[in-house]
Amino acid sequence: MATHHTPSPLCLAALAVLCGHAAAQDATLPAERITARPSPVAADVAGFGRTEAWRAPLQSNRWSEDELARGNVDRLADLVNLNASISDSYNSPGYWDTLSVRGYTLDNRTNYKRDGLPINAETGIPLDNKSGIEVLEGTSGIQAGVSSPGGLVNYIVKRPAGTVRSIRLRAAQRGSLLAAADLGQRFGTDGRFGLRVNAAYERLRPEIRDLEGHRSLLAVAGDWRITPDSLLEAEFEHSRKSQPSVPGYSLLGEVLPSARDVDPRLNLNNQPWSQPVVFQADTASLRWTQRLDADWKLIAHAAAQRLKTDDRLAYAYGCSAEGHYDRYCSDGTFDLYDYRSENERRNTDALDLSANGRFETAGLAHELRAGVLFSRLSARFQDQAYNWTGLGTVDGRTQTEAAPLADIPNTNRSERSTEWSLRDRITITPRLQAWLGLRHTRLERSSVNTQGGERVEPVSRSFTTPWLGLSYEIAPKQAVYASWGEGIESYVVPQRPAYDNRGQFLPAQRSRQAEVGLKSEQQRWTWSGALFSIHQPYVRDAAPFYGPDGRSNRLGLQGRVGWREGAWSVQASAQLLQARIRGSSADELNGKRPANVPQQAFKLGAAYELPAVAGLTLLGNLAYEGRRAVLPDNSVFIPGWTRVDAGAEYRQKSGEATLTWSAGIGNLFDRRAWRESPFQYGHAYLYPLAPRTWRLALQVDL
């Protein structure tokens, strides 16, 4: 393994902050036509450009860097604390993040973007160099050729933005330590050139035992404002994370174990031969924006992502002694496997060419976005180890011998797509707008077994996904809307020996969504509400069968409120969701709720600026999620839970520097509950709420 001197970039960055502060001056930027977006606007991931959020006939969220910091969002999975429509979906500590939106699990291969271009999220993605995160809720057929119907996630990369000199230090329970630097400067004549550097190093010592690790990041972004109408942007990001992951708990025979009796700090991945999961990612992009006139511009945006993963786990799975493999044994034992998939390579390349502009015809004003996206994805693996080592126990005390022989075949996959898209916002009257979208996708896929057999013949498919919406302003900055759209989803059968069609692509599955809603944006209040219905083919995971079988439907009601008055600010959201399976050949599933989907959720965040102490803000968050099914037949449910977090933030001036001190306590009352119950690979898992933890942080802005 190569030697990694991770602290050195951070040391250089910190030195640059201290040395550059005295000489740094704010650059005077030229008047230019390429400007920042007005605020508030709908999230860019929606694909309709600079659209007022209250007008857009869809639900989306955009969290800034400051909002993420106040919400203690260190990784994508922490977004579940901020919005009721987002929940956990097999979020194992130490592994990559997986979200569920509107009750559908987002596909890490297809539902994630970075500055609008597709990426593979089967890796650890750092947030240190991200200025925000966007989430689109609902079917995304016009934003992505292939994606799960729940929504899309878009990471927004930090770009040059004048003079930035910022250092962040953070400590948490058991000795987790983070040091991060954010440096930015404009230079040259009239600030024509810009540079932004982010560096971070973190020692990971979470409350869960046997989970120690570390991660590092170095990211550079630059731009060149060639003329007031021409902008060239480039950026590069390198990250590495090494940390073990945590196997899920499970049912003990027919019994749902009480979360109060299970230590949330226990990690069943604690064998002497356990090794960390290692994520290494390199991503780079180049974007050219050319303004043609006051109404039209062209954009060419290209990106490349290179992922390398060593996926390793002491894998607790099933109970052969009692003849069932979807849970642990009734006596607290389980089958333990040595799982290793070394040197996984996932590459993604994308090129997006688009034209955006405004024009009028027949008395109607149009805002048009037309483009073509070329993308190429490949996944290259080696044979994997998946070997039985003996019996483990839920107290974590049993030790077995390693069995690292990698002789189980894997599947190499390749995929190319060309996606033509057209989106048009039509102003029919000052109050009435129509929104039209169409995407045509041509998809080519192939796969082959790593041992040379089980070759799947290449397939080529084409499909078109439409989207329609209407919004009407019923009062100043208050609109009612309706929308309808389609999406396409692609599945890959897990590479497990238990499946007859392991590693293969399933036929593309078409989903449909209809939605009506209300939105309002006033001086002190913002609120929205939506009623939606989503129909999606149900893919049943029942080894040796894995494939479409019936439909998985969602009927949901969601609402969101933001309020600010004096020293108070509040953000709240709620969702009621009826999720059902229909038309399955397995009669015991029809009319049942899919596993791991809460029926109710409520999230609340509040901040109070203490008048008696200038600069001091008290913070609080409350999260509630209803009960979830553990098994597909709904014979077992985990109870709902409520968690409370508390914190404080204090800002002060020290000379020319601004110091931001923050402290927080997660799970203030140390609530014990099962956080989620994913059913994956034919097995029921249980993950507990994290125990009570504290954290302290200091950010220095010069």
DOGUTI-628653 format. One record per residue (C-alpha): x, y, z. Coordinates in steps of 0.2 Angstrom, whole numbers, plus 2048, in hexadecimal, padded with zeros to 3 digits. Example, Ala and Ser with C-alpha at 12.3 -4.5 7.8 and 13.67 -1.06 7.14 Angstrom:
<vexses>
83E7EA827
8447FB824
</vexses>
This chain:
<vexses>
800800800
8078117FC
80C81D80A
80082C80C
80783C814
7F6843816
7F9851823
80685A818
7F986380C
7F086981B
800870823
804879813
7F2880812
7F2886824
80388E821
7FC897812
7EE89E81C
7FA8A6829
8068AC81D
7FA8B2810
7EF8BC81C
7F98CB81D
7FB8CD80A
7EA8C8805
7DE8D57FE
7CD8D37F7
7CE8D37E5
7C38E07DB
7B98D57CF
7B48DC7BE
7A28DF7BA
79D8CF7B1
78E8C77AA
7928B67B1
78B8B97C3
7858AF7D2
7748A97D3
7668B37DC
7608AC7EC
7568A37F0
7548987E1
7508867DD
75E87A7DF
7688797CE
7668667CF
7548697C9
75B86E7B8
75187E7B5
75F88B7B9
75B89B7C2
74A8987C8
74289F7D7
73F8917E4
72D8957E7
7298947D4
7318837D0
7248757CF
72E8697D9
7368667EA
7498697EC
75586E7FA
7658777FA
77087880A
77F88480A
78F880812
78A88A822
77A881823
782870822
78F87582F
78187A83B
77886A838
78786083C
78885982B
799850829
79384381C
785842810
77B83681C
779844828
76D84C81D
760841824
76084D833
75B85C829
74C85681E
73D84B821
73D84480F
74F83D811
75382E81B
76082081E
761812812
76F806818
77B81481F
788809827
795814830
7A6813827
79E80F816
79781A808
78782380B
77681D804
767828806
754825803
7498337FD
7368327FC
739820802
74481B7F3
7568167F5
7618217EA
76D8177DF
77F81C7E3
7838187D0
7768247C8
76E8307D4
77D83B7D9
78484A7D0
7938567D3
7908677CD
7838607C2
78D8527BA
78A83F7BE
7968377CA
7978267D3
7938277E5
7998167EA
7A781E7F4
7AA82A802
7A783C7FC
7AE84A807
7A585A80A
7B486580F
7B586D7FD
7A286E7FA
79987E7FC
7888757FD
77D8667F9
76D8667EF
7608587EF
7528577E3
74384D7E9
7398427DD
73B83A7CC
74A8417C3
74783B7B1
74C84C7A9
75B84F7B4
76383D7B2
7608307A5
7618227B2
75D8257C4
75381E7D3
7428287D4
74582F7E5
75083E7E0
7618447DC
77084A7E7
77B8587E0
78C85D7E8
79186F7E5
7A48717E4
7AC8817EC
7B288D7DF
7BD89D7E0
7B38AA7E9
7BE8B97EE
7CA8B87FD
7C78A9808
7D28A4817
7CA898822
7D088A82E
7C487E837
7C9873846
7BD86684D
7BE85985B
7B284C860
7B083F86D
7BD83186E
7CA83C865
7C383F854
7CD84E84D
7CA85883D
7D5866836
7CF86F826
7D587E81C
7CC88880F
7D6894805
7D089F7F6
7D78AE7ED
7D48B87DD
7E38C07D5
7E98C77C4
7E28D67BB
7D08DA7C2
7D08C97CB
7D08C07BB
7D78B07C3
7D08A77D2
7D68987DD
7CE88E7EB
7D88817F5
7D0875802
7DA86980C
7D485E81B
7DA850826
7D0847832
7D483A83F
7C482F841
7C0829853
7AD827853
7A3820862
7A180F85A
7B080485F
7BC7FD853
7B880A846
7C8815846
7CE81C836
7D382C82D
7CF83681E
7D7844813
7D3850806
7DC85C7FA
7D28667ED
7D68747E2
7CA87F7D7
7CF88D7CC
7C78987BF
7CC8A47B1
7C08B27AD
7C78B479B
7BA8C2797
7AA8C879F
7A18BB794
7AE8AC795
7B18A27A5
7BD8937A6
7BC8887B6
7C68797BB
7C786F7CB
7CF85F7D2
7CB8557E2
7D58477EA
7CE83E7F9
7D282F803
7C9826812
7CE81781B
7C2810828
7BA80082D
7A77FF82A
7997F8836
78F7E8832
77D7EA836
7757E1845
7657D6841
7577CD848
75B7BF854
7507B184D
73E7B784E
7437C485B
7467D6858
7537DB865
7507EA86F
75B7F986A
75D7FD87D
7667EC87F
7727EE871
7827F9873
782806865
795807866
7967F4861
79F7F0851
79D7DE84B
7AB7E283F
7B87DF84D
7C17CF847
7D47CF849
7D57CE836
7C97DC833
7CF7EA827
7C97FB822
7BF800813
7CA80C809
7C28187FD
7CE8227F2
7C682F7E5
7CD83B7D8
7C18467CF
7C58547C3
7BA8607B8
7BB86E7AC
7AD87A7A7
7AC88779A
79E89479A
79C8A078C
78F8AE78C
7898B177A
77E8C077E
7738C678C
7678B7789
7728A8784
78189F78A
78A88E786
791883793
79D874790
7A086A7A0
7AB85A7A1
7B08507B0
7BA8407B5
7B88367C4
7C48277C9
7C081D7D9
7CA80F7E1
7C28057EF
7C87F77FA
7B87F0801
7BB7E5810
7B07DF81E
7AD7D182C
79C7CE825
78E7C8830
7817BF826
7737B382A
7727A3834
77579382C
77378983C
76178E83C
75F78D829
75B7A0826
7667AD81E
75C7BD821
7607BF833
76B7B9841
7697A984C
75D7AA85B
76B7A6867
7757B6861
7817AD855
7837B0842
78D7AA833
79D7B5831
7A57B8820
7B67BF81B
7B17CB80D
7BE7D4803
7BD7DC7F2
7CD7E57EF
7D27F27E2
7C17F67DC
7C28037CE
7B380E7C9
7B581B7BB
7A98287B5
7AC8347A7
79F8417A2
79D850795
78E85B795
78B868787
77D87478A
775884784
76B88F78F
76189E78A
7518A8789
7468AD77B
7348B2777
7288AB76A
7168AC767
7158B8776
71C8AA782
72D8AC78B
73889D78B
747898796
74F88A78C
75D87E791
762871784
771865785
779855783
78284A790
78E83D78C
79383179A
79E82279C
79F8177AB
7A98077AF
7AB7FC7BE
7BA7F07BE
7BC7E47CC
7C77D57D1
7C17C47D8
7BA7C77EA
7BB7BD7FA
7AB7B8802
7B07AA80E
7A87A281D
7B37A482C
7A879D83A
79B7A3846
79A7B584E
7907BB85D
7877CB860
7917CF86F
7A07D1863
7AC7C586D
7AE7B7861
7BD7B6856
7C07AC846
7CE7A983A
7D07B382A
7CB7AC819
7D27B880D
7D27AD7FD
7CA7B77EF
7C37AB7E3
7B17B17E1
7AE7B87D0
7A87CA7CE
7A17D47C0
7A97E27B5
79C7EE7AE
79D7FB7A1
79080879C
78F816790
78082378E
77B831783
76E83C78A
76584A780
75B85678B
750865788
748870796
73D87F794
73588A7A0
727894797
71F8A379E
70D8A3798
7078B27A3
7108BB7B1
7088AF7BD
70889F7B3
7178957AE
7198847A5
7288797A7
72C86C79A
73A85F79A
73F85178F
74F84578F
753838783
76082B789
76A81E77F
77281278B
77F804786
7847F8794
78E7E8795
7957DD7A3
7A17CE7A4
7A67C37B2
7B87C67B9
7BC7B37B6
7B87B57A4
7A77AC7A4
7957B17A6
7977BF799
7877C9796
7847CE785
7857E2783
7747EA783
76F7FB77B
75F804780
75781477D
74981D787
74182E789
73C836799
730845799
72C8517A7
71E85E7A8
71986B7B4
70E87A7B7
7108887C4
7038967C8
7078A57D3
6F78A67DE
6FE8B57E9
70E8BE7E9
71C8B17EB
7108A37EE
70C8967E0
7038867DE
70A8797D2
7088687CA
71485D7C1
71684C7BA
7268427B4
72E8327B0
73E82A7B4
74981B7B0
7528107BD
75F8037BA
7647F57C6
7737EA7C7
7717D97D0
77D7D87DF
78C7CE7DC
7887C07E9
7887AE7E5
7777AC7EC
76F7B47DC
76D7AB7CC
76F7BB7C2
77D7C37CC
7867D27C5
77A7D57B7
7707E47B1
75D7E37B3
7527EA7A5
74F7FD7A8
7408017B3
7358107B0
72D81A7BE
7208287BE
71C8367CA
70E8427CC
70F8517D8
7058607DD
70A86D7EA
70A87E7F1
71988A7F4
71B89B7FD
72A8A6800
7278B580C
7328C1815
7318B6825
7298A681F
72D899812
72388A810
71E87C804
71386D803
71285F7F6
7078507F3
7108437E8
70D8327E1
71B8277DA
71A8167D1
72980C7CF
72C7F97CA
7307EF7D9
7417E67D9
7407D77E5
7507D17EE
74C7BF7F2
75B7B47EE
75D7AB7E2
7517B77DA
7557C97D7
74A7D37CB
73A7DD7C7
72B7D67CF
71C7E27D1
71C7F47D6
7217FF7E4
71680E7E6
71881E7F1
70A82A7F6
711838800
70D849808
71B85480D
71D865814
72B871818
72B882822
73988F825
73689D831
7418AB838
73B8B9844
7488C384E
7548B7857
74B8A8852
74C89D842
74488C83F
74487F831
737871832
732863826
726854827
72184681C
71483981C
71782B810
70C81C80B
71880F803
7107FF7FC
7157F07F1
7087EB7E4
7077DD7D7
7157D27DD
7157C07D9
7197BE7EC
7087C07F4
70F7C3805
7177D37FF
7077DB7F6
7007E9800
70F7E980C
71C7F8810
72D7F6809
73A7F3816
74380281E
73780F818
73081A826
71E81F824
72083082E
72F83B830
73184D838
741857839
743868843
751873844
75188384E
75E891852
75D89F85F
7698AE85F
76B8B2871
7688C5874
7728C5884
7828BF87C
7858C686B
78B8B985E
7848AA868
77889F860
76F890868
76B88185C
75F87385E
759865852
74C858854
749849849
73B83C849
73982D83D
72A82183E
72C80E83F
733804831
7307F282B
73F7E782E
7397D8822
7317DA811
7227D0818
71F7DE825
71F7D1833
72C7DB83D
72D7EE840
73A7F9849
731807853
73281984F
73F824858
74383685C
75483E85F
75984F865
769858861
76F86886A
77D874866
783886867
78D89285C
7978A1861
79E8AE855
7AB8BB85A
7B78C7852
7C98C6856
7D28D384D
7CF8D083A
7CA8BE83E
7B98B7841
7B98A884D
7AA89C84D
7A989185C
79D88385C
798874867
78B867865
78485786D
77C84A862
76E83F869
76D84A878
76383E882
76D82F87C
75D827874
75F815870
75580F861
757806850
75B814844
75780A834
7537F882E
75A7F681C
7567E5814
7647E2808
76C7D3800
75E7C8806
7627CD818
75A7D8826
7667E582E
7637F083D
76E800840
76C809851
76C81C854
77D822858
78082586B
781836873
79183F86C
79885086E
7A385B862
7AC86B863
7B2876854
7BB886851
7BB88F840
7C689D83D
7C28A982E
7CF8B682A
</vexses>
